[in-house]
Amino acid sequence: MDSETPLIRFRLDPRTGVAPYRQLVDQVRQAVSLGLLRPGDRLPSVREVVTQITINPNTVHRAYRDLEHEGVVEGRPGLGTFVIASPSSPVSVEDRLVLHEELRDWVTRARGAGFDADGIAALMAAAVLPEQPASR
């Protein structure tokens, strides 16, 4: 991969009610847990993130600082911020790829059935929650 191509592209969703810095932290943690970001991978610079999603640089600094305190990344002066945590999932990369492809197919079917992104997210949330008795 080209060294100029970011390994993660951040996105913000103002509808979630989650603070922007927290969204960045969660996205990095998720990418690490899925093995999309691995130890040694460089996060985009603060300037790159600010340009990518139009966000206050202090917000990006705060997110990176929180990730550093959690032991997920480390800042290297003059070089950038690098992932130091390993994926915690026991699922192999191959199994993750298969599951991801199956999930993409499922999302395509859900969209075809008329669900929008919020409806799909609600279905997913219901599917990952412990079994609850049906309420009326």
C-alpha positions in Angstrom: 0.0 0.0 0.0 1.2 3.5 -0.8 2.7 5.1 2.3 0.5 8.2 1.5 -2.7 6.2 1.6 -4.3 6.3 5.0 -5.1 2.9 6.5 -8.2 4.3 8.2 -10.6 6.9 6.9 -12.5 8.6 9.7 -16.2 9.5 9.5 -18.4 11.5 11.9 -22.1 11.0 12.4 -23.6 13.9 14.2 -26.9 12.0 14.6 -25.4 9.5 17.1 -25.1 12.0 20.0 -21.6 10.6 20.6 -18.8 13.3 21.0 -16.6 13.6 17.8 -13.4 12.6 19.7 -15.2 9.5 21.1 -16.2 8.5 17.5 -12.6 8.7 16.4 -11.4 6.6 19.4 -14.1 4.0 18.8 -13.3 3.8 15.1 -9.6 3.2 15.8 -10.4 0.6 18.5 -12.8 -1.2 16.2 -10.2 -1.2 13.3 -7.6 -2.7 15.7 -10.0 -5.3 17.1 -10.9 -6.4 13.5 -7.3 -6.5 12.5 -7.7 -3.7 9.9 -5.0 -1.8 11.8 -2.0 -3.7 13.1 0.9 -2.8 15.3 3.2 -0.5 13.4 0.5 1.0 11.3 0.5 4.8 11.3 -2.7 6.8 11.9 -3.3 9.8 9.7 -1.7 12.9 11.0 -3.9 15.5 12.8 -3.6 17.7 9.7 -4.8 14.8 7.4 -7.8 14.1 9.7 -8.7 17.8 9.8 -8.6 18.0 6.0 -10.5 14.7 5.6 -13.5 15.4 7.9 -13.3 19.1 8.8 -12.8 18.8 12.5 -11.1 20.9 15.1 -7.4 19.8 15.5 -7.8 19.8 19.3 -10.5 17.1 19.0 -8.2 14.9 17.0 -5.4 15.5 19.5 -7.8 14.5 22.3 -8.8 11.3 20.6 -5.2 10.3 19.9 -4.2 11.2 23.5 -7.0 9.0 24.8 -5.9 6.1 22.6 -2.4 6.6 23.9 -3.5 6.4 27.5 -5.5 3.2 26.7 -2.3 1.7 25.2 -3.7 1.4 21.7 -1.3 3.8 20.0 1.9 5.7 20.8 3.0 9.0 19.5 6.5 9.2 18.1 7.8 12.8 17.9 8.4 13.9 14.4 7.1 10.6 13.0 3.4 10.3 13.9 1.0 8.2 15.9 1.4 4.4 15.5 -0.7 1.5 16.5 0.9 -0.7 19.3 -2.1 -2.9 20.3 -2.8 -6.2 18.7 -6.2 -7.5 17.7 -7.9 -9.1 20.7 -10.2 -11.2 18.7 -9.4 -14.9 18.5 -11.1 -15.0 15.0 -8.7 -15.5 12.2 -8.3 -12.9 9.4 -9.8 -15.4 6.9 -12.9 -16.1 9.1 -13.3 -12.3 9.5 -13.2 -11.8 5.8 -15.8 -14.5 5.1 -18.1 -13.1 7.8 -17.6 -9.6 6.5 -18.6 -10.7 3.0 -21.6 -12.5 4.3 -22.6 -9.5 6.3 -22.3 -7.3 3.2 -24.6 -9.7 1.3 -27.1 -9.5 4.2 -27.0 -5.7 4.2 -27.6 -5.7 0.4 -30.6 -8.0 1.0 -31.9 -5.8 3.8 -31.6 -2.7 1.6 -33.5 -4.6 -1.2 -36.2 -5.3 1.3 -36.6 -1.6 1.9 -34.5 -1.0 5.1 -32.6 2.2 5.3 -29.3 2.6 7.3 -31.1 3.3 10.6 -33.4 0.2 10.1 -30.4 -2.0 9.3 -28.6 -0.7 12.4 -31.6 -1.4 14.5 -31.8 -5.0 13.2 -28.1 -5.5 13.9 -28.4 -4.1 17.4 -31.4 -6.4 18.1 -29.4 -9.3 16.8 -26.4 -8.8 19.0 -28.4 -8.2 22.2 -29.1 -11.1 24.5 -32.4 -12.9 23.9 -35.2 -10.8 25.2 -38.8 -11.9 25.4 -40.9 -10.4 22.7 -42.7 -7.3 24.0 -46.0 -6.0 22.7 
